[in-house]
Structure formats: structure tokens, C-alpha cells
């Protein structure tokens, strides 16, 4: 029950800040499409401490769109909707009880997710820094394990249906016109909540090994991101009315 309350308070804080700042400076709206590719990592302290289980270099992608509200020259709040993939590959050893040998096997976990971001972005001199909360809706999870002789089996019951985390990024304007621009940057996502469901926690997924104590699993990603933005128009208030309207560029 704690997770929804944390996210609700965070979102309300962002919205309150937005309402306060809309009365200052010149405000305008923009939309954009974005995509990225980079490293993904499943952080679990038990797996890191397990000498027989080793993380391998793994990658994922993300793509989607954003809606931005700019207030003043330097400040912006964006809402991003992104479709992403997460992968984690492992190599591990299992001791043969008869020969005493420890042959090496490979395994991997993967899922797709719909990620929702509410970001504060500071724009200054063609560069930006952004930070904010995220919600990840996990779907289409699979598991491959060479030792168990399974390949791309459905692993959805082991993952929580949704999780919350924090995202941070930075980048710079590269090319564009008066109302259109392309930026390149990086974004880092970390899921604060445990990504595993009660079922996954019970079986110590994905290793299915018994450890001294349970440790939560936190997906992390670090991606290079390209973003294309288009300025829609200014948000103006009529002289004879308090109602606001959009003046297209």
C-alpha cells in the first residue's frame, strides 16, 4: 500500500509546482518523439555476491513520445510515454554431484514495459538536465536457461505488474530550425521498488537458488537518447477573459 502513496505525493508536488509557475513568464507547449539504446542491468545483491553467477553485458532499447509544458526560458515539465525492453544475461556454474566438475551454463531474463515519466527539465544555453519519477508497467517477460533446457518460456508470473523508480538525464541541442530541434543525450533509469512479484520472490528468481536472506531486484538502464521536438504554440490569456488558449506558431 505504500507504493501508490509515494507516487501520488510525488506527482502532486510536480503538478503544484507547475500550477504556481504558469503565472510567470512566457509559456508554450511542445511535442516530440524520442528513442534510445544502451545498457541494462538487473541489480540484486545476492546475485552480485554469488561467485557462481555472473552478469553479462546486456542491452535494451526505448522509443516513444513526449508532451512538454515550458514556463519561462529555462524550465519545462514533460510527460513521456515510452515502450522499452529490458534484458539481463548471466553465466553460471552448476556442480556435477558425480564428477565434481562445474560446467558453465547461460541464462537470460527479458521483458518489455510501458514506461511513464513525469520529468522536470532545466534548459540552459542549448543544454538540458532532467529528473523525475517514473512508473514501469511490465509485460511480455521471458526466461531462457541452458541448464534447465528452457528457451523463451513465459516468465510473467515472476515479475511485478508495475513498479516505480527515478529517472535522470542530460543532453544538448544539436540541429534544428526556429520551431523544430534535435537533441542528443543520455538517460538513466532505476527502479526503486522490487521488480519481482510474490511468486518471483518465493523462488528467488531468476537464479532459483537459496540464499541466507532475500534481496530485492532493481532494474537499471543507461541509454543514449535522441529526441526530436516541435514547438506547438504559446499558451496565452485573452484580454477580456481569464481563459487561456493556445496560439499556434
Backbone as numpy.savetxt, mean C-alpha at the origin, in Angstrom:
# Nx Ny Nz CAx CAy CAz Cx Cy Cz
-11.97 -5.02 17.26 -12.79 -3.80 17.26 -11.94 -2.54 17.26
-10.67 -2.65 17.55 -9.81 -1.48 17.66 -9.45 -0.92 16.29
-9.31 -1.81 15.29 -8.85 -1.39 13.97 -9.76 -0.34 13.33
-11.12 -0.55 13.25 -11.97 0.46 12.64 -11.90 1.80 13.35
-11.78 1.80 14.70 -11.72 3.05 15.44 -10.48 3.85 15.09
-9.33 3.18 14.94 -8.09 3.87 14.59 -8.22 4.53 13.23
-8.72 3.78 12.25 -8.85 4.32 10.91 -9.88 5.44 10.87
-10.98 5.30 11.61 -12.02 6.31 11.61 -11.49 7.63 12.17
-10.73 7.57 13.25 -10.16 8.78 13.84 -9.16 9.44 12.90
-8.35 8.62 12.22 -7.36 9.16 11.29 -8.03 9.87 10.13
-9.05 9.24 9.56 -9.76 9.83 8.42 -10.48 11.11 8.84
-11.10 11.11 10.02 -11.79 12.31 10.50 -10.81 13.46 10.70
-9.61 13.16 11.17 -8.59 14.20 11.33 -8.21 14.81 9.99
-8.02 13.95 8.98 -7.70 14.44 7.65 -8.82 15.31 7.10
-10.07 14.87 7.24 -11.19 15.62 6.70 -11.38 16.94 7.43
-11.15 16.95 8.73 -11.25 18.20 9.50 -10.21 19.21 9.03
-8.99 18.73 8.81 -7.93 19.60 8.30 -8.30 20.16 6.93
-8.88 19.32 6.09 -9.28 19.76 4.76 -10.34 20.85 4.83
-11.36 20.68 5.70 -12.43 21.66 5.81 -11.91 23.00 6.31
-10.96 22.96 7.23 -10.40 24.20 7.76 -9.62 24.96 6.71
-8.83 24.24 5.93 -7.93 24.89 4.97 -8.62 25.32 3.69
-9.85 24.86 3.42 -10.51 25.25 2.17 -10.85 26.73 2.13
-10.89 27.38 3.27 -11.23 28.80 3.30 -10.04 29.70 3.05
-8.86 29.12 2.86 -7.66 29.91 2.66 -7.08 29.65 1.28
-6.64 30.72 0.62 -5.90 30.58 -0.63 -6.77 30.12 -1.78
-6.12 29.77 -2.86 -6.77 29.35 -4.08 -6.83 27.83 -4.12
-8.03 27.31 -4.36 -8.23 25.87 -4.31 -8.56 25.34 -5.69
-8.01 24.15 -6.04 -8.35 23.53 -7.31 -8.29 22.01 -7.20
-8.88 21.37 -8.20 -8.98 19.92 -8.22 -8.12 19.34 -9.33
-7.58 18.15 -9.10 -6.87 17.45 -10.17 -7.17 15.95 -10.10
-6.98 15.29 -11.22 -7.14 13.84 -11.30 -5.88 13.27 -11.93
-5.64 12.00 -11.70 -4.43 11.41 -12.27 -4.50 9.90 -12.34
-3.61 9.35 -13.13 -3.41 7.90 -13.19 -1.96 7.64 -12.79
-1.72 6.49 -12.18 -0.37 6.21 -11.69 -0.12 4.71 -11.70
1.14 4.37 -11.72 1.54 2.98 -11.68 2.93 2.85 -11.10
3.24 1.68 -10.57 4.55 1.49 -9.97 4.97 0.03 -9.95
6.25 -0.16 -9.71 6.83 -1.50 -9.65 8.00 -1.47 -8.67
8.13 -2.54 -7.88 9.23 -2.54 -6.93 9.27 -3.78 -6.06
9.90 -3.63 -4.91 10.16 -4.74 -4.00 9.00 -4.94 -3.03
8.72 -6.21 -2.71 7.73 -6.55 -1.69 8.37 -7.49 -0.67
7.95 -7.36 0.58 8.55 -8.15 1.66 7.50 -8.46 2.71
7.43 -9.72 3.12 6.57 -10.11 4.23 7.42 -10.14 5.49
7.19 -9.16 6.36 7.99 -9.06 7.59 7.33 -9.87 8.69
8.02 -10.90 9.15 7.59 -11.71 10.28 8.84 -12.07 11.08
8.88 -11.67 12.34 10.09 -11.83 13.13 10.47 -13.30 13.30
9.49 -14.18 13.43 9.82 -15.61 13.57 10.54 -16.15 12.33
10.07 -15.73 11.15 10.71 -16.21 9.92 12.11 -15.64 9.78
12.28 -14.36 10.14 13.62 -13.76 10.08 14.59 -14.47 11.02
14.10 -14.92 12.16 14.96 -15.59 13.14 15.17 -17.07 12.84
14.40 -17.61 11.90 14.48 -19.03 11.56 15.59 -19.24 10.53
16.68 -19.87 10.94 17.84 -20.06 10.05 17.53 -20.98 8.87
16.49 -21.80 8.99 16.16 -22.74 7.91 15.20 -22.14 6.89
14.74 -20.91 7.14 13.79 -20.26 6.24 14.37 -18.92 5.81
14.50 -18.70 4.51 15.16 -17.49 4.01 14.30 -16.76 2.99
14.17 -15.45 3.18 13.47 -14.62 2.21 14.27 -14.52 0.92
13.58 -14.50 -0.20 14.19 -14.29 -1.50 13.66 -12.98 -2.09
14.44 -12.40 -3.00 14.04 -11.15 -3.64 12.69 -11.33 -4.33
11.74 -10.47 -4.00 10.38 -10.58 -4.54 9.90 -9.21 -4.99
9.03 -9.20 -5.98 8.57 -7.94 -6.56 7.05 -7.93 -6.73
6.51 -6.74 -6.88 5.08 -6.56 -7.12 4.84 -5.29 -7.91
3.58 -5.04 -8.23 3.23 -3.86 -9.02 2.01 -3.19 -8.41
1.73 -1.99 -8.88 0.54 -1.26 -8.47 0.13 -0.32 -9.59
-1.16 -0.14 -9.78 -1.66 0.83 -10.75 -3.06 1.27 -10.34
-3.43 2.48 -10.75 -4.75 2.98 -10.39 -4.87 4.47 -10.67
-5.70 5.14 -9.87 -5.96 6.55 -10.10 -6.03 7.33 -8.81
-6.05 8.65 -8.94 -6.10 9.53 -7.77 -6.99 10.72 -8.06
-7.55 11.25 -6.99 -8.31 12.50 -7.04 -7.69 13.42 -6.02
-7.31 14.62 -6.44 -6.61 15.53 -5.54 -7.34 16.83 -5.32
-7.28 17.32 -4.09 -7.82 18.63 -3.74 -6.66 19.49 -3.26
-6.36 20.54 -4.01 -5.24 21.43 -3.70 -5.76 22.68 -3.00
-5.14 23.03 -1.88 -5.50 24.26 -1.19 -4.23 25.08 -0.98
-4.20 26.20 -1.68 -2.99 27.00 -1.67 -1.97 26.40 -2.62
-0.81 26.98 -2.65 0.22 26.58 -3.60 0.96 25.31 -3.20
0.99 25.01 -1.90 1.88 23.95 -1.43 1.18 22.70 -0.90
-0.11 22.76 -0.63 -0.76 21.68 0.10 -1.83 20.99 -0.74
-1.92 19.68 -0.56 -2.90 18.88 -1.31 -3.29 17.66 -0.49
-4.56 17.27 -0.60 -5.05 16.01 -0.05 -5.50 15.15 -1.22
-5.02 13.92 -1.30 -5.38 13.04 -2.41 -6.04 11.77 -1.90
-6.94 11.24 -2.72 -7.55 9.94 -2.46 -7.15 9.04 -3.61
-6.39 8.00 -3.32 -5.89 7.08 -4.34 -6.61 5.73 -4.24
-6.96 5.19 -5.38 -7.52 3.83 -5.48 -6.58 3.03 -6.36
-5.92 2.02 -5.78 -4.87 1.30 -6.49 -5.12 -0.21 -6.44
-4.87 -0.86 -7.56 -4.87 -2.32 -7.62 -3.41 -2.77 -7.56
-3.09 -3.67 -6.64 -1.69 -4.02 -6.43 -1.51 -5.52 -6.30
-0.27 -5.94 -6.46 0.09 -7.34 -6.24 1.19 -7.40 -5.18
1.17 -8.48 -4.41 2.19 -8.70 -3.38 2.72 -10.12 -3.55
4.04 -10.26 -3.47 4.67 -11.57 -3.59 5.79 -11.71 -2.56
5.96 -12.91 -2.05 7.11 -13.21 -1.20 7.57 -14.63 -1.48
8.82 -14.75 -1.91 9.42 -16.06 -2.19 10.33 -16.46 -1.04
10.40 -17.77 -0.79 11.25 -18.30 0.26 12.06 -19.48 -0.27
13.20 -19.70 0.38 13.93 -20.97 0.27 14.06 -21.52 1.68
13.82 -22.82 1.84 13.87 -23.39 3.18 14.41 -24.82 3.13
14.87 -25.27 4.27 15.44 -26.62 4.40 14.57 -27.48 5.31
14.43 -28.74 4.94 13.70 -29.71 5.76 14.61 -30.92 5.96
14.80 -31.30 7.22 15.70 -32.43 7.51 15.02 -33.76 7.21
15.73 -34.61 6.48 15.27 -35.97 6.21 15.57 -36.83 7.44
14.53 -37.38 8.06 14.70 -38.14 9.31 15.50 -39.42 9.12
15.58 -39.93 7.88 16.32 -41.17 7.63 17.78 -40.92 7.31
18.03 -40.00 6.39 19.41 -39.76 5.95 20.09 -38.64 6.73
19.30 -37.78 7.38 19.88 -36.64 8.09 20.22 -35.49 7.18
19.96 -35.64 5.88 20.22 -34.56 4.92 19.18 -33.45 5.07
19.54 -32.25 4.63 18.63 -31.11 4.70 18.47 -30.50 3.31
17.73 -31.15 2.43 17.54 -30.61 1.07 16.81 -29.27 1.10
17.05 -28.49 0.06 16.47 -27.16 -0.03 15.23 -27.18 -0.92
14.20 -26.46 -0.48 12.95 -26.35 -1.23 12.60 -24.87 -1.41
11.66 -24.62 -2.30 11.18 -23.26 -2.55 9.69 -23.17 -2.26
9.28 -22.00 -1.82 7.86 -21.73 -1.62 7.60 -20.25 -1.89
6.36 -19.90 -2.06 6.01 -18.50 -2.29 4.57 -18.25 -1.88
4.31 -17.03 -1.48 2.94 -16.58 -1.21 2.68 -15.36 -2.08
1.43 -15.18 -2.47 1.09 -14.05 -3.34 -0.38 -13.69 -3.13
-0.68 -12.43 -3.30 -2.08 -12.00 -3.31 -2.21 -10.70 -4.09
-3.44 -10.42 -4.46 -3.77 -9.13 -5.05 -4.62 -8.36 -4.05
-4.57 -7.05 -4.16 -5.31 -6.23 -3.19 -5.82 -4.96 -3.85
-6.90 -4.45 -3.30 -7.39 -3.12 -3.65 -6.98 -2.21 -2.51
-6.09 -1.26 -2.79 -5.54 -0.38 -1.77 -6.17 1.00 -1.87
-6.61 1.53 -0.73 -7.22 2.85 -0.65 -6.33 3.73 0.21
-5.95 4.89 -0.33 -5.04 5.81 0.36 -5.71 7.17 0.55
-5.51 7.77 1.71 -5.88 9.16 1.96 -4.60 9.87 2.36
-4.04 10.65 1.43 -2.69 11.17 1.59 -2.67 12.70 1.70
-1.82 13.19 2.60 -1.47 14.61 2.58 -0.20 14.76 1.77
-0.21 15.71 0.82 0.96 15.92 -0.04 1.41 17.37 0.05
2.69 17.56 0.29 3.30 18.89 0.29 4.08 19.07 -1.00
3.69 20.07 -1.80 4.35 20.36 -3.07 5.20 21.62 -2.93
6.44 21.54 -3.35 7.34 22.68 -3.20 8.45 22.61 -4.24
8.54 23.65 -5.09 9.62 23.77 -6.08 9.71 22.54 -6.99
8.56 22.02 -7.40 8.55 20.88 -8.31 8.76 19.53 -7.65
8.91 19.51 -6.33 9.08 18.26 -5.59 7.91 18.07 -4.63
7.68 16.83 -4.24 6.59 16.57 -3.30 6.99 15.53 -2.26
6.34 15.63 -1.12 6.43 14.63 -0.06 5.02 14.31 0.38
4.70 13.04 0.58 3.34 12.64 0.93 3.36 11.61 2.05
2.30 11.63 2.85 2.16 10.67 3.94 0.69 10.54 4.29
0.28 9.34 4.71 -1.11 9.16 5.08 -1.45 7.70 5.35
-2.69 7.46 5.80 -3.13 6.09 6.10 -3.59 5.36 4.85
-3.60 4.05 4.94 -4.07 3.21 3.83 -4.88 2.04 4.37
-5.81 1.58 3.55 -6.56 0.36 3.83 -6.33 -0.59 2.67
-6.03 -1.83 2.96 -5.75 -2.83 1.93 -6.79 -3.94 2.01
-7.51 -4.16 0.91 -8.52 -5.21 0.82 -7.90 -6.38 0.06
-7.55 -7.43 0.79 -6.79 -8.55 0.22 -7.73 -9.53 -0.49
-7.29 -10.00 -1.66 -8.09 -10.97 -2.43 -7.16 -11.83 -3.29
-7.70 -12.91 -3.81 -6.99 -13.78 -4.75 -5.61 -14.21 -4.25
-5.56 -14.76 -3.04 -4.29 -15.21 -2.47 -3.96 -16.63 -2.92
-2.69 -16.87 -3.22 -2.24 -18.20 -3.64 -0.98 -18.59 -2.87
-0.69 -19.90 -2.89 0.46 -20.43 -2.17 1.09 -21.56 -2.99
2.41 -21.50 -3.13 3.16 -22.56 -3.80 4.20 -23.09 -2.84
4.29 -24.42 -2.72 5.25 -25.04 -1.81 5.80 -26.30 -2.46
7.09 -26.27 -2.77 7.73 -27.40 -3.45 7.74 -28.65 -2.58
7.95 -28.50 -1.28 8.01 -29.64 -0.38 6.64 -30.32 -0.26
5.58 -29.51 -0.18 4.23 -30.05 -0.07 3.63 -30.41 -1.41
4.36 -30.10 -2.48 3.91 -30.40 -3.85 2.58 -29.73 -4.17
2.48 -28.45 -3.82 1.30 -27.65 -4.18 1.77 -26.47 -5.02
0.95 -26.08 -5.99 1.31 -24.98 -6.88 0.10 -24.08 -7.09
0.25 -22.82 -6.72 -0.80 -21.81 -6.88 -2.13 -22.26 -6.28
-2.07 -22.90 -5.12 -3.29 -23.31 -4.44 -3.93 -22.10 -3.75
-5.23 -22.16 -3.59 -5.96 -21.06 -2.97 -5.57 -20.93 -1.50
-5.07 -19.75 -1.13 -4.64 -19.52 0.25 -5.42 -18.40 0.92
-6.54 -18.00 0.32 -7.31 -16.86 0.82 -7.73 -17.00 2.28
-8.11 -18.20 2.76 -8.53 -18.31 4.17 -7.43 -17.95 5.17
-6.18 -17.97 4.75 -5.07 -17.66 5.67 -4.83 -16.16 5.84
-5.43 -15.36 4.97 -5.18 -13.92 5.00 -6.40 -13.17 5.53
-6.15 -12.10 6.27 -7.23 -11.22 6.69 -7.85 -10.56 5.46
-9.15 -10.33 5.50 -9.81 -9.73 4.34 -9.38 -8.29 4.13
-9.02 -7.62 5.20 -8.56 -6.24 5.06 -7.57 -5.92 6.17
-6.78 -4.90 5.93 -5.79 -4.45 6.92 -5.54 -2.97 6.76
-4.94 -2.37 7.76 -4.65 -0.94 7.69 -3.16 -0.72 7.90
-2.69 0.39 7.35 -1.27 0.68 7.46 -0.97 2.14 7.19
0.27 2.42 6.89 0.72 3.78 6.62 1.53 3.80 5.34
1.44 4.89 4.62 2.15 5.04 3.35 2.91 6.36 3.35
4.08 6.35 2.74 4.90 7.55 2.64 5.59 7.56 1.28
5.72 8.73 0.69 6.37 8.80 -0.62 6.97 10.16 -0.89
7.73 10.23 -1.96 8.32 11.49 -2.40 8.60 11.38 -3.89
8.78 12.53 -4.54 9.07 12.52 -5.97 9.25 13.92 -6.49
9.28 14.04 -7.81 9.53 15.33 -8.44 8.84 15.41 -9.79
8.48 16.63 -10.16 7.89 16.91 -11.47 8.96 16.76 -12.54
8.60 16.10 -13.64 9.55 15.85 -14.71 9.23 16.64 -15.97
8.06 16.41 -16.56 7.67 17.09 -17.79 6.18 17.40 -17.73
5.73 18.30 -18.64 4.31 18.59 -18.71 4.01 19.91 -19.36
2.74 20.28 -19.28 2.27 21.55 -19.81 1.63 22.33 -18.67
0.86 23.36 -19.00 0.28 24.21 -17.97 -0.67 23.45 -17.06
-1.49 22.56 -17.64 -2.49 21.84 -16.86 -2.22 20.34 -16.74
-1.11 19.88 -17.29 -0.80 18.45 -17.30 0.66 18.26 -16.88
0.89 17.26 -16.04 2.26 17.02 -15.59 2.53 15.56 -15.31
3.79 15.19 -15.44 4.24 13.83 -15.16 5.27 13.89 -14.04
5.08 13.08 -13.02 6.03 13.02 -11.91 6.58 11.61 -11.76
7.79 11.53 -11.24 8.41 10.25 -10.90 8.80 10.30 -9.43
8.61 9.19 -8.75 8.94 9.16 -7.34 8.98 7.76 -6.78
8.86 7.67 -5.47 8.87 6.39 -4.77 7.79 6.42 -3.70
7.23 5.25 -3.43 6.23 5.14 -2.36 6.52 3.88 -1.54
6.40 4.04 -0.22 6.66 2.94 0.72 5.38 2.66 1.51
4.93 1.42 1.50 3.72 1.02 2.21 4.06 -0.03 3.27
3.49 0.14 4.45 3.70 -0.82 5.54 2.37 -1.10 6.21
1.97 -2.38 6.26 0.73 -2.75 6.91 0.98 -2.92 8.40
0.35 -2.07 9.18 0.53 -2.09 10.63 -0.21 -3.27 11.25
-1.40 -3.55 10.77 -2.18 -4.66 11.31 -1.62 -5.99 10.83
-1.98 -7.06 11.53 -1.55 -8.40 11.14 -2.28 -8.80 9.86
-1.53 -9.20 8.85 -2.13 -9.55 7.56 -2.77 -10.93 7.56
-2.54 -11.72 8.60 -3.08 -13.08 8.64 -4.42 -13.13 9.36
-5.28 -14.02 8.90 -6.56 -14.27 9.55 -6.34 -15.17 10.77
-7.42 -15.46 11.48 -7.31 -16.37 12.63 -6.83 -17.75 12.18
-7.26 -18.17 10.99 -6.81 -19.46 10.46 -5.32 -19.45 10.17
-4.85 -18.39 9.51 -3.43 -18.26 9.20 -2.57 -18.17 10.44
-3.07 -17.49 11.47 -2.34 -17.39 12.72 -2.24 -18.75 13.41
-3.31 -19.50 13.37 -3.34 -20.82 14.03 -2.30 -21.77 13.43
-2.16 -21.72 12.11 -1.23 -22.63 11.43 0.15 -22.01 11.20
0.40 -20.82 11.76 1.67 -20.12 11.55 2.02 -20.04 10.06
1.03 -19.64 9.29 1.22 -19.48 7.85 2.23 -18.35 7.60
3.12 -18.46 6.60 3.17 -19.48 5.56 4.17 -20.62 5.84
4.85 -20.62 6.98 5.83 -21.68 7.23 5.18 -22.95 7.77
4.02 -22.79 8.44 3.34 -23.92 9.08 4.25 -24.65 10.07
5.10 -23.87 10.74 6.01 -24.42 11.74 5.62 -23.91 13.12
6.00 -24.65 14.14 5.71 -24.25 15.51 6.87 -23.43 16.07
6.55 -22.22 16.56 7.56 -21.34 17.17 7.22 -21.14 18.65
8.16 -20.58 19.37 7.96 -20.38 20.81 6.78 -19.46 21.09
6.59 -18.45 20.24 5.47 -17.52 20.42 5.04 -17.02 19.04
3.84 -16.53 18.98 3.31 -16.04 17.70 3.81 -14.63 17.42
4.16 -14.37 16.16 4.55 -13.04 15.71 3.70 -12.66 14.50
3.24 -11.42 14.48 2.38 -10.95 13.40 3.16 -10.81 12.09
2.43 -10.86 10.98 3.01 -10.70 9.65 2.59 -9.35 9.07
3.58 -8.59 8.57 3.33 -7.23 8.07 3.88 -7.08 6.66
3.04 -7.01 5.64 3.52 -6.77 4.27 4.12 -5.37 4.14
5.21 -5.29 3.38 5.90 -4.02 3.12 6.22 -3.96 1.64
6.14 -2.77 1.06 6.52 -2.60 -0.34 7.26 -1.28 -0.51
8.19 -1.28 -1.44 8.95 -0.08 -1.81 8.97 -0.03 -3.33
8.26 0.93 -3.91 8.08 0.94 -5.35 8.44 2.28 -5.98
8.94 2.20 -7.20 9.13 3.38 -8.04 7.79 3.67 -8.71
7.35 4.92 -8.66 6.01 5.27 -9.12 6.07 6.38 -10.16
5.29 6.23 -11.22 5.10 7.30 -12.20 3.64 7.75 -12.13
3.45 9.06 -12.17 2.11 9.61 -12.02 1.87 10.67 -13.09
0.69 10.63 -13.72 0.29 11.63 -14.71 -0.94 12.35 -14.18
-0.84 13.67 -14.02 -1.90 14.47 -13.42 -2.46 15.49 -14.40
-3.77 15.73 -14.26 -4.43 16.76 -15.07 -5.24 17.64 -14.14
-5.02 18.96 -14.21 -5.76 19.92 -13.40 -7.16 20.12 -13.99
-8.19 19.83 -13.19 -9.57 19.95 -13.67 -10.05 21.40 -13.67
-9.92 22.06 -12.55 -10.41 23.43 -12.46 -10.35 23.96 -11.05
-10.64 25.25 -10.93 -10.63 25.91 -9.63 -11.96 25.71 -8.93
-11.91 25.72 -7.61 -13.11 25.69 -6.80 -13.37 27.11 -6.34
-14.43 27.73 -6.89 -14.69 29.15 -6.63 -16.04 29.33 -5.96
-16.19 30.45 -5.26 -17.45 30.79 -4.59 -18.07 31.98 -5.29
-19.37 31.85 -5.60 -20.07 32.93 -6.28 -20.18 34.19 -5.43
-20.26 35.36 -6.09 -20.33 36.63 -5.37 -21.64 36.77 -4.59
-22.72 36.25 -5.14 -24.03 36.42 -4.52 -24.50 35.16 -3.79
-23.63 34.20 -3.68 -24.01 32.95 -3.04 -22.81 32.34 -2.33
-23.09 31.60 -1.28 -22.02 30.91 -0.56 -21.70 29.55 -1.16
-22.45 29.17 -2.17 -22.23 27.88 -2.80 -20.97 27.91 -3.65
-20.21 26.81 -3.61 -18.98 26.70 -4.39 -19.26 25.96 -5.69
-18.50 26.30 -6.73 -18.64 25.62 -8.01 -17.26 25.46 -8.64
-17.16 24.52 -9.56 -15.90 24.23 -10.23 -15.81 25.02 -11.52
-14.75 25.80 -11.67 -14.48 26.54 -12.90 -13.41 25.77 -13.65
-13.79 25.13 -14.76 -12.85 24.31 -15.51 -11.78 25.16 -16.16
-10.57 24.60 -16.26 -9.47 25.31 -16.91 -9.74 25.40 -18.40
